[in-house]
Amino acid sequence: MRYSKIAILIFLFLGIILIAWEIKSYISAREKGKIVLVVPRATYSISTIIALEKGFFANYGLDVNVEYVETGKIALEYLKNSKADFANLVETNIAFFGFDPFDIQVLCNIEKTYRIGLLARVDKGITDINDLKGKRIGIVAGSGSQIFLDKLLDKHGLSMQDLKTVNLLPSDLVPGIVDGKK
């Protein structure tokens, strides 16, 4: 267990060094102007946030302007619309965006698998996966929640057309199921 934590820290550190190296190279090519880094408020951004708070980028002479956004999908839109030079993303963002002709490069990949699940309200008559037919389901479109739902429905002989998905920000998912109004 102790060695796996050390390995994760080493990979995080190497990832930060790789990102800093690439950013430094990018700045040299860009006449040393300020660069914009888009960082989603998500657990996968923690290594970047720590690096920023500890002054890591500044120690390498990098003038980084950070834009915090709610999701990786939003961060990807910043890149696509030339509002950012770099962004923290997850593989789902890249997968959904993969068929677009926009040029994007992945500099580093750090992975962690989390458990994911589906919450439903029994008081709304949902006790089985088949009870989802015709119901509204909150997802973060273009994210892992969309992929998970699609795979779950497919496994049980259902499809996205059998229900109504509501695109929500991550912060709206819990209020959406509690209120039932989103």
C-alpha positions as CSV (number, residue, x, y, z in Angstrom):
1,M,0.0,0.0,0.0
2,R,2.8,2.4,1.0
3,Y,4.6,1.7,-2.3
4,S,1.5,2.4,-4.4
5,K,1.1,5.8,-2.7
6,I,4.8,6.6,-3.4
7,A,4.3,5.5,-7.0
8,I,1.3,7.7,-7.4
9,L,3.2,10.7,-6.0
10,I,6.1,10.0,-8.4
11,F,3.7,9.9,-11.4
12,L,2.0,13.1,-10.3
13,F,5.4,14.8,-9.9
14,L,6.6,13.6,-13.3
15,G,3.3,14.7,-14.8
16,I,3.7,18.2,-13.4
17,I,7.3,18.4,-14.7
18,L,6.2,17.2,-18.1
19,I,3.4,19.8,-18.2
20,A,5.8,22.6,-17.0
21,W,8.4,21.5,-19.7
22,E,5.7,21.6,-22.4
23,I,4.4,24.9,-21.2
24,K,7.9,26.4,-21.1
25,S,8.5,25.2,-24.6
26,Y,5.2,26.7,-25.7
27,I,6.0,30.0,-24.2
28,S,9.4,30.2,-25.9
29,A,7.6,29.7,-29.2
30,R,4.9,32.2,-28.2
31,E,7.3,35.1,-27.3
32,K,7.0,34.6,-23.6
33,G,3.5,36.0,-23.2
34,K,1.1,35.1,-20.4
35,I,-0.5,31.7,-21.0
36,V,-4.0,30.7,-20.0
37,L,-4.5,27.4,-18.2
38,V,-8.1,26.2,-17.7
39,V,-8.6,24.0,-14.6
40,P,-12.0,22.3,-13.9
41,R,-13.0,22.2,-10.2
42,A,-12.6,18.4,-10.0
43,T,-10.5,15.9,-8.2
44,Y,-8.4,15.1,-11.3
45,S,-7.1,18.7,-11.2
46,I,-5.6,18.5,-7.7
47,S,-2.0,18.1,-8.9
48,T,-2.3,21.2,-11.0
49,I,-3.9,23.1,-8.2
50,I,-1.2,22.1,-5.7
51,A,1.5,23.0,-8.3
52,L,-0.1,26.5,-8.6
53,E,-0.4,27.0,-4.9
54,K,3.1,26.0,-4.3
55,G,4.4,28.3,-7.0
56,F,5.8,25.5,-9.2
57,F,5.0,27.2,-12.5
58,A,6.4,30.6,-11.3
59,N,9.6,28.8,-10.2
60,Y,10.1,27.8,-13.8
61,G,9.5,31.3,-15.0
62,L,6.0,30.7,-16.3
63,D,3.4,33.4,-16.1
64,V,0.2,31.4,-15.9
65,N,-3.3,32.9,-15.8
66,V,-5.7,30.3,-14.3
67,E,-9.3,30.1,-15.3
68,Y,-11.4,27.8,-13.1
69,V,-14.4,26.2,-14.7
70,E,-16.9,23.6,-13.5
71,T,-16.2,20.7,-16.0
72,G,-13.7,19.3,-18.4
73,K,-16.2,19.7,-21.2
74,I,-16.2,23.5,-20.5
75,A,-12.4,23.5,-20.4
76,L,-12.3,21.8,-23.7
77,E,-14.5,24.5,-25.2
78,Y,-12.1,27.1,-23.9
79,L,-9.3,25.3,-25.9
80,K,-11.5,24.9,-29.0
81,N,-12.4,28.6,-29.0
82,S,-8.8,29.8,-28.4
83,K,-9.7,31.2,-25.0
84,A,-7.0,28.9,-23.4
85,D,-3.6,27.5,-24.2
86,F,-3.8,24.5,-21.9
87,A,-6.4,22.6,-19.9
88,N,-6.9,19.8,-17.5
89,L,-9.1,17.2,-19.1
90,V,-10.2,13.6,-18.7
91,E,-10.2,10.9,-21.3
92,T,-14.0,11.2,-21.7
93,N,-13.6,14.8,-22.9
94,I,-11.0,13.7,-25.5
95,A,-13.1,10.7,-26.6
96,F,-16.2,12.8,-27.2
97,F,-14.1,15.4,-29.0
98,G,-12.0,12.9,-30.9
99,F,-13.8,13.1,-34.2
100,D,-13.7,16.9,-34.4
101,P,-11.0,18.2,-36.7
102,F,-9.7,20.6,-34.0
103,D,-6.0,19.9,-33.3
104,I,-5.4,18.9,-29.7
105,Q,-2.4,17.1,-28.0
106,V,-2.4,15.1,-24.8
107,L,0.7,15.9,-22.7
108,C,0.2,13.7,-19.7
109,N,-2.3,11.1,-18.5
110,I,-2.9,10.3,-14.9
111,E,-5.7,7.8,-14.2
112,K,-7.7,6.7,-11.2
113,T,-10.9,4.6,-11.3
114,Y,-13.8,5.6,-9.1
115,R,-17.0,3.8,-8.4
116,I,-19.9,5.2,-10.3
117,G,-23.6,4.6,-9.8
118,L,-27.1,5.6,-10.5
119,L,-29.4,7.1,-7.9
120,A,-33.1,6.9,-8.3
121,R,-36.1,7.9,-6.2
122,V,-38.3,5.1,-5.0
123,D,-41.1,7.6,-4.2
124,K,-41.2,8.3,-8.0
125,G,-41.9,4.6,-8.7
126,I,-38.3,3.7,-9.7
127,T,-37.3,0.4,-8.1
128,D,-35.9,-1.4,-11.2
129,I,-33.9,-0.3,-14.2
130,N,-36.9,-0.8,-16.4
131,D,-38.8,1.8,-14.4
132,L,-36.6,4.5,-15.9
133,K,-38.6,4.4,-19.2
134,G,-40.1,7.8,-19.8
135,K,-38.4,9.3,-16.7
136,R,-36.1,12.4,-16.7
137,I,-32.5,11.5,-15.8
138,G,-29.8,14.2,-15.0
139,I,-26.4,13.6,-16.5
140,V,-23.4,15.7,-17.3
141,A,-23.5,15.5,-21.1
142,G,-20.2,14.6,-22.8
143,S,-18.8,13.1,-19.5
144,G,-18.4,9.7,-17.9
145,S,-22.0,9.9,-16.5
146,Q,-23.3,9.9,-20.1
147,I,-21.2,6.9,-21.1
148,F,-22.1,5.0,-17.9
149,L,-25.8,5.6,-18.4
150,D,-25.6,4.5,-22.1
151,K,-23.7,1.3,-21.2
152,L,-26.1,0.6,-18.2
153,L,-29.2,1.0,-20.4
154,D,-27.7,-1.1,-23.2
155,K,-26.9,-3.9,-20.7
156,H,-30.5,-4.0,-19.7
157,G,-32.0,-3.8,-23.3
158,L,-32.8,-0.1,-23.0
159,S,-31.5,3.0,-24.8
160,M,-31.3,6.8,-24.3
161,Q,-34.4,7.1,-26.4
162,D,-36.4,5.3,-23.7
163,L,-35.9,8.2,-21.3
164,K,-35.4,11.9,-21.2
165,T,-31.9,13.1,-20.3
166,V,-31.4,16.5,-18.7
167,N,-28.0,18.0,-19.1
168,L,-26.8,19.4,-15.7
169,L,-23.7,20.8,-14.3
170,P,-22.1,18.5,-11.6
171,S,-23.2,20.8,-8.9
172,D,-26.8,20.6,-10.0
173,L,-27.1,16.8,-10.0
174,V,-27.9,16.4,-6.3
175,P,-30.4,19.3,-6.1
176,G,-31.9,17.9,-9.3
177,I,-32.7,14.5,-7.8
178,V,-33.7,16.0,-4.5
179,D,-36.0,18.6,-6.0
180,G,-37.1,16.6,-9.0
181,K,-37.5,19.8,-10.9
182,K,-34.4,20.1,-13.0
